[in-house]
Amino acid sequence: MSKPDFSSYSIEELLDCKQNIDKDRYPERYREILDLIALLTQDPKIKSSHDEIVFIEFCEALRDDLRITLDDNLWPILKLFSKRLRDSVPSTFQDQVCPVCSGDLHITQRFGAWEVECQTCDMVYSITERHSSI
C-alpha cells in the first residue's frame, strides 16, 4: 500500500484522517498528520477554520450522547415537575470543557435547542435533539 501525500491535504481532510487513522498500525503517519496540522494552524485563517471544525464535531458528539443517555431522555419530563431541575442542564453537558481552549462552556436552552457557547473562543453552536420514532 502506497503512503498518502498528506502535505496536499486540506485542514478538514487532515482532521478527518487524524480521527480515523489506526494510530497503532501507522504511528509514523499519525505523527505526520499531527505535525502538518500544527504547521497549517500557524496561519490565523486556517487556525480559525480548524477551531470551528473541532468545536462543531465536539458539539455533534454531544448531540449523539444526549440522544442515547437515559437520564437525559427523561430530563425534559422530570423538568416539568421539579423547580430545581428547571434551571439545570442534562448530564451530557456537565463537566464538559471547550475542545479548543479547555475553557468553561455555557449551556442554555432556547427555542427547543441547546446552545453550547465558549466565551473564550467566541464560538456558539446550537444543538437540536434528534428524536427517533419507534
Backbone as ProteinMPNN parsed JSONL, in Angstrom:
{"seq_chain_A": "MSKPDFSSYSIEELLDCKQNIDKDRYPERYREILDLIALLTQDPKIKSSHDEIVFIEFCEALRDDLRITLDDNLWPILKLFSKRLRDSVPSTFQDQVCPVCSGDLHITQRFGAWEVECQTCDMVYSITERHSSI", "coords_chain_A": {"N_chain_A": [[0.844, -1.17, 0.0], [0.617, 2.155, -0.924], [2.031, 5.128, 0.483], [0.09, 7.85, 1.588], [0.135, 11.257, 0.36], [0.161, 13.465, 2.575], [0.745, 16.128, 2.695], [-0.583, 17.54, 0.766], [-3.144, 17.699, 1.625], [-6.171, 19.246, 2.815], [-7.017, 21.219, 5.759], [-9.396, 20.23, 6.789], [-9.451, 17.646, 5.711], [-7.157, 16.587, 6.897], [-7.881, 16.638, 9.615], [-9.957, 14.801, 9.537], [-8.517, 12.502, 8.814], [-6.87, 12.309, 11.073], [-8.74, 11.64, 13.001], [-9.626, 9.16, 12.106], [-7.515, 7.424, 11.514], [-5.605, 4.451, 12.071], [-3.855, 4.487, 14.787], [-2.089, 2.781, 16.069], [-1.259, 1.012, 14.124], [-0.212, 2.665, 12.157], [1.792, 4.597, 13.262], [3.75, 6.47, 12.457], [2.563, 7.814, 10.329], [0.412, 8.969, 11.639], [1.779, 10.72, 13.34], [2.902, 12.386, 11.397], [0.58, 13.554, 10.375], [-0.299, 14.991, 12.643], [1.856, 16.784, 12.876], [1.615, 18.214, 10.466], [-0.891, 19.402, 10.831], [-0.295, 21.067, 12.999], [1.563, 22.741, 11.743], [0.012, 23.924, 9.674], [-1.924, 25.281, 11.177], [-0.649, 27.5, 12.073], [-1.18, 29.583, 10.454], [-3.453, 32.169, 10.771], [-6.061, 32.196, 9.553], [-6.48, 29.537, 8.785], [-6.211, 28.359, 11.269], [-8.463, 29.386, 12.559], [-10.484, 28.153, 11.055], [-9.859, 25.481, 11.635], [-10.324, 25.44, 14.448], [-13.065, 25.955, 14.504], [-14.097, 23.693, 13.177], [-13.299, 21.657, 14.953], [-14.769, 22.41, 17.237], [-17.431, 22.192, 16.301], [-17.548, 19.427, 15.65], [-17.219, 18.37, 18.215], [-19.564, 19.33, 19.456], [-21.485, 18.004, 17.914], [-20.963, 15.389, 18.685], [-21.773, 15.603, 21.327], [-24.507, 15.94, 20.869], [-25.192, 13.398, 19.932], [-24.596, 11.899, 22.237], [-26.465, 13.008, 23.974], [-28.798, 12.071, 22.923], [-28.719, 9.306, 23.429], [-28.467, 8.947, 26.148], [-29.99, 7.807, 29.01], [-30.944, 9.186, 31.362], [-30.963, 11.751, 30.396], [-32.897, 11.581, 28.481], [-35.158, 11.342, 30.002], [-35.094, 13.696, 31.32], [-36.429, 16.102, 30.185], [-39.108, 15.567, 30.828], [-39.088, 15.209, 33.609], [-38.299, 17.739, 34.338], [-40.561, 19.28, 34.13], [-41.917, 18.792, 36.476], [-40.298, 19.539, 38.549], [-38.967, 22.197, 40.275], [-36.31, 22.64, 40.859], [-34.944, 21.332, 38.816], [-35.542, 22.871, 36.613], [-33.737, 24.925, 36.122], [-31.486, 23.574, 35.48], [-29.12, 21.592, 33.544], [-28.961, 18.876, 31.162], [-27.195, 15.832, 32.031], [-25.338, 15.135, 30.112], [-24.018, 17.457, 29.36], [-22.654, 18.242, 31.594], [-19.628, 18.938, 33.288], [-18.193, 19.252, 30.938], [-15.739, 20.683, 28.809], [-14.443, 23.268, 26.678], [-13.327, 22.045, 23.57], [-11.342, 23.288, 22.189], [-10.009, 25.341, 23.68], [-10.088, 24.495, 26.276], [-11.657, 25.89, 28.01], [-14.428, 27.078, 30.079], [-17.739, 25.982, 29.328], [-20.793, 27.466, 28.416], [-24.054, 26.63, 28.824], [-27.213, 26.904, 27.477], [-30.777, 26.836, 27.092], [-32.734, 27.425, 24.333], [-35.571, 28.072, 22.489], [-36.201, 25.331, 22.142], [-33.757, 24.209, 21.56], [-30.374, 23.42, 22.452], [-27.888, 25.652, 23.359], [-24.507, 25.746, 23.013], [-21.837, 27.372, 24.267], [-18.67, 28.878, 24.073], [-17.166, 31.355, 25.621], [-14.58, 32.231, 25.703], [-13.365, 31.376, 23.312], [-15.14, 32.524, 21.639], [-17.249, 31.132, 20.362], [-20.258, 29.592, 19.3], [-22.669, 27.045, 19.285], [-25.596, 25.517, 18.17], [-27.563, 22.966, 19.407], [-29.897, 20.785, 18.329], [-32.044, 18.404, 19.45], [-32.144, 15.101, 18.215], [-34.778, 13.078, 17.63], [-35.759, 9.759, 17.538], [-38.181, 7.793, 15.877], [-40.122, 5.107, 17.023]], "CA_chain_A": [[0.0, 0.0, 0.0], [1.445, 3.358, -1.0], [1.829, 6.109, 1.548], [-0.563, 9.06, 1.079], [0.861, 12.521, 0.457], [-0.659, 14.293, 3.455], [1.089, 17.549, 2.543], [-1.534, 18.174, -0.152], [-4.475, 17.63, 2.233], [-6.704, 20.442, 3.482], [-7.135, 21.051, 7.212], [-10.554, 19.362, 7.015], [-9.045, 16.275, 5.404], [-6.197, 16.154, 7.919], [-8.631, 16.356, 10.848], [-10.664, 13.543, 9.305], [-7.5, 11.443, 8.897], [-6.455, 12.21, 12.477], [-9.8, 10.961, 13.743], [-9.917, 7.814, 11.613], [-6.333, 6.595, 11.269], [-5.232, 3.454, 13.081], [-2.615, 5.039, 15.361], [-1.181, 1.692, 16.43], [-0.731, 0.402, 12.905], [0.521, 3.673, 11.384], [2.181, 5.691, 14.164], [4.513, 7.5, 11.75], [1.596, 8.61, 9.565], [-0.33, 9.761, 12.622], [2.685, 11.801, 13.754], [2.995, 13.306, 10.261], [-0.689, 14.296, 10.34], [-0.259, 15.959, 13.746], [2.839, 17.814, 12.539], [1.05, 19.056, 9.412], [-1.954, 20.214, 11.444], [0.391, 22.114, 13.776], [2.159, 23.677, 10.793], [-1.051, 24.673, 8.999], [-2.669, 26.148, 12.101], [0.103, 28.729, 12.338], [-1.893, 30.597, 9.674], [-4.652, 32.51, 11.548], [-7.303, 31.802, 8.865], [-6.598, 28.08, 8.885], [-6.431, 28.077, 12.696], [-9.871, 29.69, 12.824], [-11.248, 27.066, 10.436], [-9.559, 24.293, 12.444], [-11.019, 25.543, 15.727], [-14.502, 25.837, 14.247], [-14.37, 22.284, 12.869], [-13.148, 20.898, 16.203], [-15.893, 22.765, 18.104], [-18.647, 21.616, 15.719], [-17.5, 17.971, 15.832], [-17.446, 18.149, 19.638], [-20.992, 19.552, 19.724], [-22.231, 16.912, 17.277], [-20.8, 14.222, 19.565], [-22.664, 15.844, 22.469], [-25.866, 15.677, 20.401], [-25.364, 11.944, 19.922], [-24.64, 11.464, 23.639], [-27.728, 13.481, 24.536], [-29.854, 11.206, 22.4], [-28.682, 7.934, 23.942], [-28.352, 8.896, 27.601], [-31.314, 7.568, 29.575], [-31.404, 10.252, 32.256], [-31.217, 12.939, 29.597], [-34.167, 11.384, 27.792], [-36.212, 11.584, 30.987], [-34.903, 15.03, 31.863], [-37.475, 17.071, 29.836], [-40.345, 15.239, 31.543], [-38.862, 15.495, 35.027], [-38.166, 19.186, 34.48], [-41.905, 19.841, 34.283], [-42.407, 18.562, 37.829], [-39.297, 19.907, 39.545], [-38.441, 23.56, 40.153], [-34.853, 22.559, 40.911], [-34.435, 20.897, 37.512], [-35.831, 23.851, 35.559], [-32.539, 25.721, 35.835], [-30.34, 22.681, 35.301], [-28.885, 21.093, 32.189], [-28.776, 17.428, 31.157], [-25.877, 15.351, 32.47], [-24.436, 15.095, 28.962], [-23.249, 18.698, 29.292], [-21.942, 18.51, 32.84], [-18.175, 18.721, 33.324], [-17.589, 19.37, 29.612], [-14.963, 21.901, 28.57], [-14.238, 23.567, 25.265], [-12.277, 21.199, 22.994], [-10.321, 24.132, 21.575], [-9.198, 26.086, 24.656], [-10.336, 23.894, 27.599], [-12.393, 26.851, 28.826], [-15.777, 26.707, 30.508], [-18.828, 26.086, 28.367], [-22.054, 27.978, 28.939], [-25.13, 25.886, 28.178], [-28.541, 27.473, 27.674], [-31.794, 26.264, 26.215], [-33.519, 28.45, 23.649], [-36.436, 27.626, 21.399], [-36.126, 23.883, 21.984], [-32.4, 23.77, 21.217], [-29.342, 23.724, 23.445], [-26.783, 26.449, 22.833], [-23.223, 25.489, 23.662], [-21.041, 28.564, 23.986], [-17.387, 29.125, 24.726], [-16.94, 32.792, 25.528], [-13.151, 32.447, 25.479], [-13.122, 31.196, 21.875], [-16.197, 33.236, 20.93], [-17.937, 30.171, 19.499], [-21.568, 29.135, 19.759], [-23.259, 26.029, 18.42], [-26.936, 25.156, 18.615], [-27.826, 21.531, 19.305], [-31.295, 20.392, 18.329], [-32.067, 16.967, 19.704], [-32.72, 14.215, 17.199], [-35.611, 12.05, 18.247], [-36.085, 8.701, 16.592], [-39.502, 7.206, 16.098], [-40.027, 3.652, 17.214]], "C_chain_A": [[0.895, 1.241, 0.0], [1.048, 4.357, 0.083], [1.168, 7.358, 0.961], [0.327, 10.292, 1.251], [0.003, 13.495, 1.262], [-0.393, 15.783, 3.265], [0.133, 18.28, 1.603], [-2.958, 18.216, 0.423], [-4.871, 18.975, 2.844], [-6.783, 20.175, 4.988], [-8.31, 20.135, 7.553], [-10.19, 17.896, 6.792], [-8.069, 15.736, 6.448], [-6.9, 15.824, 9.237], [-9.411, 15.049, 10.724], [-9.697, 12.366, 9.405], [-7.067, 11.219, 10.342], [-7.471, 11.406, 13.281], [-9.923, 9.485, 13.349], [-8.712, 6.901, 11.412], [-6.116, 5.601, 12.416], [-3.852, 3.853, 13.616], [-1.604, 3.954, 15.704], [-0.515, 1.087, 15.198], [0.15, 1.373, 12.104], [0.953, 4.848, 12.267], [2.951, 6.812, 13.46], [3.591, 8.389, 10.911], [0.793, 9.516, 10.499], [0.512, 10.957, 13.07], [2.808, 12.85, 12.648], [1.736, 14.17, 10.162], [-0.701, 15.366, 11.429], [0.697, 17.111, 13.439], [2.3, 18.768, 11.469], [-0.072, 19.943, 9.943], [-1.327, 21.364, 12.226], [0.991, 23.173, 12.853], [1.09, 24.553, 10.139], [-1.761, 25.654, 9.924], [-1.857, 27.355, 12.568], [-0.487, 29.898, 11.549], [-3.204, 30.907, 10.402], [-5.973, 32.098, 10.889], [-7.531, 30.297, 8.988], [-6.845, 27.68, 10.329], [-7.891, 28.307, 13.061], [-10.773, 28.591, 12.267], [-11.083, 25.772, 11.232], [-10.366, 24.308, 13.74], [-12.525, 25.377, 15.564], [-14.891, 24.382, 13.97], [-14.315, 21.442, 14.139], [-14.339, 21.153, 17.126], [-17.192, 22.136, 17.599], [-18.668, 20.103, 15.905], [-17.755, 17.59, 17.29], [-18.935, 18.281, 19.964], [-21.858, 18.469, 19.089], [-22.126, 15.63, 18.103], [-21.674, 14.377, 20.807], [-24.113, 15.566, 22.092], [-26.138, 14.167, 20.416], [-25.447, 11.396, 21.339], [-25.967, 11.83, 24.284], [-28.87, 12.563, 24.123], [-29.877, 9.842, 23.087], [-28.612, 7.823, 25.455], [-29.735, 8.837, 28.227], [-31.789, 8.718, 30.447], [-31.675, 11.538, 31.491], [-32.505, 12.805, 28.794], [-35.342, 11.631, 28.727], [-36.191, 13.015, 31.5], [-36.009, 16.015, 31.471], [-38.792, 16.825, 30.581], [-40.207, 15.598, 33.014], [-38.801, 16.995, 35.294], [-39.528, 19.855, 34.705], [-42.39, 19.781, 35.725], [-41.439, 19.008, 38.921], [-38.765, 21.32, 39.3], [-36.916, 23.551, 40.112], [-34.267, 22.192, 39.546], [-34.634, 21.934, 36.414], [-34.616, 24.678, 35.17], [-31.299, 24.862, 35.613], [-30.196, 22.295, 33.832], [-28.708, 19.582, 32.258], [-27.34, 17.025, 31.506], [-24.864, 15.266, 31.329], [-23.514, 16.312, 28.929], [-22.394, 18.954, 30.53], [-20.471, 18.114, 32.726], [-17.514, 18.733, 31.949], [-16.833, 20.689, 29.532], [-14.78, 22.076, 27.066], [-13.102, 22.699, 24.71], [-11.132, 22.005, 22.383], [-9.401, 24.743, 22.627], [-9.288, 25.527, 26.078], [-11.021, 24.862, 28.56], [-13.77, 26.333, 29.201], [-16.768, 26.886, 29.367], [-20.066, 26.608, 29.081], [-23.171, 27.331, 28.129], [-26.451, 26.564, 28.506], [-29.51, 26.793, 26.721], [-32.625, 27.403, 25.65], [-34.29, 27.817, 22.51], [-36.279, 26.135, 21.101], [-34.759, 23.347, 21.599], [-31.453, 24.158, 22.349], [-28.25, 24.528, 22.768], [-25.548, 26.193, 23.679], [-22.312, 26.646, 23.264], [-19.735, 28.549, 24.772], [-17.097, 30.607, 24.536], [-15.468, 33.114, 25.286], [-12.821, 32.379, 23.988], [-14.1, 31.988, 21.011], [-16.873, 32.328, 19.9], [-19.242, 29.748, 20.144], [-22.065, 28.108, 18.758], [-24.595, 25.625, 19.013], [-27.184, 23.676, 18.352], [-29.327, 21.301, 19.393], [-31.315, 18.884, 18.47], [-32.722, 16.232, 18.546], [-33.51, 13.145, 17.92], [-35.943, 11.006, 17.19], [-37.47, 8.166, 16.908], [-39.366, 5.696, 16.146], [-41.101, 2.967, 16.426]], "O_chain_A": [[1.809, 1.362, 0.816], [-0.1, 4.415, 0.525], [1.63, 7.876, -0.055], [1.156, 10.36, 2.158], [-0.784, 14.255, 0.697], [-1.224, 16.611, 3.637], [0.049, 19.507, 1.639], [-3.872, 18.718, -0.23], [-4.028, 19.733, 3.322], [-6.631, 19.036, 5.431], [-8.231, 19.351, 8.498], [-10.565, 17.021, 7.573], [-8.146, 14.571, 6.836], [-6.554, 14.845, 9.899], [-9.515, 14.285, 11.684], [-10.022, 11.346, 10.013], [-6.915, 10.08, 10.782], [-7.105, 10.595, 14.133], [-10.287, 8.653, 14.18], [-8.885, 5.708, 11.163], [-6.411, 5.892, 13.575], [-2.826, 3.593, 12.987], [-0.397, 4.184, 15.636], [0.653, 0.701, 15.238], [1.12, 0.968, 11.463], [0.521, 5.978, 12.04], [2.818, 7.978, 13.83], [3.825, 9.593, 10.802], [0.531, 10.677, 10.185], [0.007, 12.076, 13.165], [2.818, 14.05, 12.92], [1.817, 15.37, 9.897], [-1.069, 16.513, 11.173], [0.388, 18.272, 13.709], [2.501, 19.98, 11.552], [-0.19, 21.103, 9.547], [-1.778, 22.505, 12.126], [0.932, 24.366, 13.152], [1.241, 25.772, 10.058], [-2.155, 26.739, 9.496], [-2.338, 28.147, 13.378], [-0.319, 31.058, 11.926], [-3.997, 29.994, 10.633], [-6.906, 31.695, 11.583], [-8.644, 29.848, 9.261], [-7.613, 26.753, 10.588], [-8.486, 27.513, 13.789], [-11.712, 28.153, 12.931], [-12.055, 25.057, 11.473], [-11.011, 23.32, 14.091], [-13.18, 24.735, 16.386], [-15.905, 23.902, 14.477], [-15.188, 20.606, 14.372], [-14.863, 20.218, 17.731], [-17.969, 21.605, 18.392], [-19.7, 19.546, 16.28], [-18.431, 16.599, 17.566], [-19.498, 17.442, 20.667], [-22.863, 18.061, 19.672], [-23.093, 14.874, 18.206], [-22.249, 13.401, 21.288], [-24.869, 15.019, 22.896], [-27.197, 13.725, 20.863], [-26.272, 10.527, 21.621], [-26.527, 11.049, 25.054], [-29.795, 12.317, 24.898], [-30.951, 9.281, 23.305], [-28.689, 6.72, 25.996], [-30.561, 9.721, 27.998], [-32.919, 9.181, 30.294], [-32.525, 12.331, 31.894], [-33.135, 13.809, 28.462], [-36.403, 12.079, 28.291], [-37.181, 13.488, 32.059], [-36.503, 16.722, 32.349], [-39.502, 17.771, 30.921], [-41.098, 16.214, 33.598], [-39.207, 17.458, 36.36], [-39.623, 20.874, 35.39], [-43.183, 20.621, 36.152], [-41.741, 18.863, 40.105], [-38.186, 21.603, 38.251], [-36.304, 24.359, 39.414], [-33.207, 22.693, 39.171], [-33.959, 21.878, 35.386], [-34.483, 25.087, 34.016], [-30.184, 25.38, 35.565], [-31.037, 22.627, 32.996], [-28.34, 19.055, 33.309], [-26.398, 17.79, 31.296], [-23.657, 15.319, 31.567], [-22.359, 16.207, 28.517], [-21.502, 19.803, 30.502], [-20.129, 17.086, 32.14], [-16.383, 18.268, 31.809], [-17.245, 21.689, 30.121], [-14.948, 21.134, 26.292], [-12.032, 22.626, 25.313], [-10.07, 21.454, 22.094], [-8.177, 24.684, 22.504], [-8.63, 26.038, 26.985], [-10.972, 24.678, 29.776], [-14.22, 25.296, 28.712], [-16.655, 27.805, 28.555], [-20.344, 26.23, 30.219], [-23.226, 27.465, 26.907], [-26.772, 26.775, 29.675], [-29.118, 26.252, 25.687], [-33.151, 28.236, 26.388], [-33.725, 27.114, 21.672], [-36.23, 25.73, 19.939], [-34.614, 22.152, 21.338], [-31.706, 25.102, 23.098], [-27.742, 24.132, 21.719], [-25.548, 26.397, 24.893], [-22.051, 26.87, 22.083], [-19.705, 28.249, 25.965], [-16.817, 31.058, 23.425], [-15.148, 34.161, 24.722], [-12.089, 33.22, 23.467], [-13.913, 32.109, 19.801], [-17.046, 32.696, 18.738], [-19.33, 29.569, 21.359], [-21.909, 28.27, 17.548], [-24.71, 25.416, 20.221], [-27.037, 23.196, 17.228], [-29.95, 21.591, 20.415], [-30.676, 18.171, 17.697], [-33.716, 16.683, 17.978], [-32.964, 12.394, 18.728], [-36.359, 11.341, 16.081], [-37.874, 8.097, 18.069], [-38.592, 5.098, 15.4], [-41.197, 1.74, 16.449]]}, "name": "protein", "num_of_chains": 1, "seq": "MSKPDFSSYSIEELLDCKQNIDKDRYPERYREILDLIALLTQDPKIKSSHDEIVFIEFCEALRDDLRITLDDNLWPILKLFSKRLRDSVPSTFQDQVCPVCSGDLHITQRFGAWEVECQTCDMVYSITERHSSI"}
